Amino acid sequence: MKYPNNARLVYILLIFSSLLPRITIASDTFPADHYCNTEVGAKQISCKVLARYKTGNLSDAFVISHRGYWGAPGTAETSLNAVEAAYSADYTITEVDVVLTQDKRLVLDHDQQGNRTTNLPPTPPTAGPFALGNDNDNGSYWRSLNYSSQTSGTVPNPQGGFYDRYPAAKDSYYKDRFGDVTRNSLIPTALTTDLCAPTGASRLR
């Protein structure tokens, strides 16, 4: 069943409001030094919900699509296509990740580098297979790449040198979970917010 945007918001608010009066946290639910055992933490909705899950009460659980709905070939995680697929699969909430490029564009991608998720030329991995980033910015992270134009002379290549000109991020395409390049290009976050707005969502119905 699909809900209009306003109805979805009301539905989500009802879920959270219904949790408050019925949830209490037993003192032995969390370790003694856990945040949820503090006076402030015990009052937080997140701690109250987590306490229910830890004690085996899943009656208030609901499913959120993580990085969109992206299991099928040709659908990339954290892409507009994955958001559309989640909507079509009747998820009321979906989660995506956002990164900031050097020219201050917010784009959708899970990783701090495009090695795993896009068809951009390879750069040296610097933080394991998912390149989640660290404090040493060696030029290969999204924050060092331009979205709208090429990046010149600062992006490292696997041979130990630098690319003369590294492609603009806007010209790259996502890869699906099988490593195949899709027809979905890397997109700015604004297109996703347009999709989720009432006028955008209405075109999916």
C-alpha positions as CSV (number, residue, x, y, z in Angstrom):
1,M,0.0,0.0,0.0
2,K,1.3,3.5,-0.9
3,Y,0.6,6.5,1.2
4,P,0.5,10.2,0.1
5,N,3.4,12.2,1.5
6,N,1.3,13.8,4.2
7,A,-0.2,10.5,5.2
8,R,3.3,9.0,5.4
9,L,4.5,11.8,7.7
10,V,1.5,11.3,10.0
11,Y,2.0,7.6,10.0
12,I,5.7,7.9,11.0
13,L,4.9,10.5,13.8
14,L,2.2,8.1,15.1
15,I,4.8,5.3,15.3
16,F,7.2,7.4,17.4
17,S,4.5,9.0,19.6
18,S,3.1,5.6,20.4
19,L,6.4,4.4,21.7
20,L,6.8,7.0,24.4
21,P,4.1,6.2,27.0
22,R,4.6,2.4,26.7
23,I,8.4,2.1,27.0
24,T,10.4,2.0,30.2
25,I,14.1,0.9,30.5
26,A,15.1,-1.7,33.1
27,S,18.3,-0.8,34.8
28,D,19.9,-4.1,33.7
29,T,19.0,-3.7,30.0
30,F,22.3,-2.0,29.1
31,P,25.9,-2.2,30.5
32,A,26.4,0.0,33.6
33,D,28.4,2.6,31.6
34,H,26.1,2.7,28.6
35,Y,24.7,6.1,27.5
36,C,21.1,4.7,27.8
37,N,21.7,4.1,31.5
38,T,22.3,7.8,32.1
39,E,19.6,10.1,33.3
40,V,19.6,11.9,30.0
41,G,19.9,8.8,27.8
42,A,17.1,7.0,29.5
43,K,14.7,9.7,28.3
44,Q,15.7,9.5,24.7
45,I,13.4,7.8,22.2
46,S,16.3,6.0,20.6
47,C,17.2,4.3,23.9
48,K,13.7,3.4,24.7
49,V,13.2,1.8,21.3
50,L,16.5,0.0,21.5
51,A,15.6,-1.3,25.0
52,R,12.4,-3.0,23.5
53,Y,14.5,-4.7,20.8
54,K,17.1,-5.9,23.4
55,T,14.4,-7.4,25.5
56,G,12.8,-9.2,22.5
57,N,9.8,-7.0,21.9
58,L,9.8,-6.3,18.2
59,S,6.1,-5.2,17.9
60,D,7.1,-1.7,17.1
61,A,9.8,-2.6,14.5
62,F,9.5,-1.3,11.0
63,V,11.9,-1.8,8.0
64,I,13.9,1.0,6.3
65,S,15.5,0.4,3.0
66,H,19.3,0.9,3.5
67,R,21.0,2.7,0.6
68,G,17.7,2.4,-1.3
69,Y,16.4,-0.8,-2.8
70,W,19.3,-2.1,-4.8
71,G,19.6,-5.9,-4.9
72,A,18.7,-6.4,-8.6
73,P,21.3,-6.2,-11.4
74,G,21.5,-2.7,-12.9
75,T,20.3,-0.9,-9.7
76,A,23.2,0.7,-7.8
77,E,23.1,1.4,-4.1
78,T,22.5,5.0,-2.9
79,S,21.4,6.0,-6.4
80,L,18.3,7.8,-7.6
81,N,17.3,4.5,-9.2
82,A,17.5,2.8,-5.8
83,V,15.3,5.4,-4.2
84,E,12.7,5.0,-7.0
85,A,12.9,1.2,-6.5
86,A,12.3,1.6,-2.8
87,Y,9.3,3.7,-3.4
88,S,7.9,1.2,-5.9
89,A,8.5,-1.6,-3.3
90,D,6.3,0.4,-0.8
91,Y,9.0,1.4,1.6
92,T,7.9,4.4,3.6
93,I,11.4,5.4,4.6
94,T,14.7,5.0,2.7
95,E,18.3,5.9,3.7
96,V,21.0,7.2,1.4
97,D,24.5,8.6,1.9
98,V,25.7,12.0,0.8
99,V,29.3,13.2,0.1
100,L,30.6,16.7,-0.6
101,T,32.9,17.3,-3.7
102,Q,35.7,19.9,-3.9
103,D,33.4,22.3,-5.8
104,K,30.8,22.1,-3.0
105,R,28.3,19.7,-4.7
106,L,26.5,17.2,-2.5
107,V,26.2,13.9,-4.4
108,L,24.8,10.5,-3.6
109,D,27.4,7.9,-2.8
110,H,28.1,5.5,0.2
111,D,31.9,5.6,0.1
112,Q,34.4,8.4,0.5
113,Q,36.0,7.3,-2.8
114,G,34.4,6.2,-6.1
115,N,36.6,3.1,-6.6
116,R,34.0,0.6,-5.5
117,T,30.8,2.4,-6.5
118,T,31.5,4.2,-9.8
119,N,33.4,3.7,-13.0
120,L,35.8,6.6,-12.4
121,P,39.4,5.7,-13.0
122,P,41.0,3.8,-10.1
123,T,42.8,5.6,-7.3
124,P,44.9,3.9,-4.5
125,P,42.7,2.6,-1.8
126,T,43.6,4.2,1.5
127,A,41.2,2.8,4.1
128,G,40.5,-0.8,3.2
129,P,38.1,-2.2,0.6
130,F,35.4,0.4,1.1
131,A,37.7,3.4,1.4
132,L,35.8,5.0,4.2
133,G,38.2,7.9,4.6
134,N,40.7,9.2,7.1
135,D,42.4,12.4,8.1
136,N,45.1,12.2,5.4
137,D,43.5,13.6,2.3
138,N,45.7,12.3,-0.6
139,G,43.5,13.6,-3.4
140,S,41.4,10.5,-4.0
141,Y,38.4,11.3,-1.9
142,W,35.3,13.0,-3.2
143,R,36.2,16.1,-1.2
144,S,39.2,16.5,-3.5
145,L,37.3,15.9,-6.8
146,N,35.3,18.3,-8.8
147,Y,31.8,17.4,-9.8
148,S,31.3,19.9,-12.7
149,S,34.8,19.9,-14.2
150,Q,38.0,17.9,-14.4
151,T,40.4,17.8,-11.5
152,S,44.0,18.5,-12.7
153,G,47.2,17.1,-11.3
154,T,46.1,16.2,-7.8
155,V,44.4,12.8,-8.1
156,P,46.8,9.9,-7.4
157,N,46.9,6.9,-9.8
158,P,47.7,3.3,-8.9
159,Q,51.2,3.6,-10.3
160,G,52.3,6.2,-7.7
161,G,51.9,9.3,-9.9
162,F,49.0,11.6,-10.6
163,Y,46.4,11.8,-13.3
164,D,47.0,14.8,-15.5
165,R,43.2,15.3,-15.8
166,Y,40.7,13.3,-13.8
167,P,37.2,13.1,-15.2
168,A,34.4,15.3,-13.8
169,A,32.4,13.3,-11.3
170,K,29.2,14.2,-13.1
171,D,30.4,12.1,-16.1
172,S,30.7,8.9,-14.0
173,Y,28.2,6.1,-13.6
174,Y,27.3,3.9,-10.6
175,K,28.2,0.2,-10.5
176,D,25.8,-2.3,-9.2
177,R,26.5,-4.9,-6.5
178,F,28.0,-7.2,-9.1
179,G,30.5,-4.6,-10.2
180,D,28.8,-3.9,-13.5
181,V,28.5,-0.3,-14.7
182,T,24.8,0.8,-14.8
183,R,23.1,3.5,-16.8
184,N,22.7,5.6,-13.7
185,S,25.0,8.6,-13.6
186,L,26.3,10.1,-10.3
187,I,23.8,12.6,-9.3
188,P,23.6,15.7,-7.0
189,T,21.5,15.3,-3.9
190,A,19.1,18.0,-5.1
191,L,17.6,15.6,-7.6
192,T,16.8,13.2,-4.9
193,T,15.1,15.9,-2.7
194,D,13.1,16.9,-5.8
195,L,12.0,13.3,-6.2
196,C,10.9,13.1,-2.5
197,A,9.0,16.4,-2.7
198,P,5.2,16.2,-3.4
199,T,5.6,17.2,-7.0
200,G,8.4,14.7,-7.6
201,A,6.8,11.8,-5.8
202,S,3.6,12.2,-7.6
203,R,5.3,11.3,-10.9
204,L,6.1,7.9,-9.5
205,R,2.5,6.9,-8.8
